[in-house]
Amino acid sequence: MKKNANKGFSLVELIIVIAIMAVLIGVLAPQFIKQVEKSRESTDLQNIEEIKTTVEVWTADQEASKTVKISWNKDALTIEGVTGDDLADYGLSTLPSKLKSKEWGACEWEYADYKWTLKTNGAAKYYNADGSAVKKSGS
């Protein structure tokens, strides 16, 4: 009876497999990172839109023109003119603590006379000067 002397992989085969995996990771990693950043941006946009909508409903319910300021940067979210408890009463149960996206700078929106104004250009990539969200083509 003949014994099979080939047990396992040779060093050359192992190096080839590792090289192929390294090339695949090198090609796919940038795309993955880009998609993760898009997801973070999307989450930030959803959060700010939810806050803005809740502020609009709260202000309309107060039947008075209130001024509300939302300041948001990589470190904190602050809202002046309305409390978190007031917003919680209108369905906004949790407020995000800070921005997730690395693309955003500091942003400040002001809601006065039933109109949003973007006070700083940190979010200019995503918002028009009046604070309205930028519509992406095809959406």
Secondary structure, 3 states (H helix, E strand, C coil): CCCCCCCCCCHHHHHHHHHHHHHHHHHHHHHHHHHHHHHHHHHHHHHHHHHHHHHHHHHHHHCCCCCEEEEECCCCEEEECCCHHHHHHCCCCCCCCCCCCCCCCCEEEEEECCEEEECCHHHCCCECCCCCECCCCCC
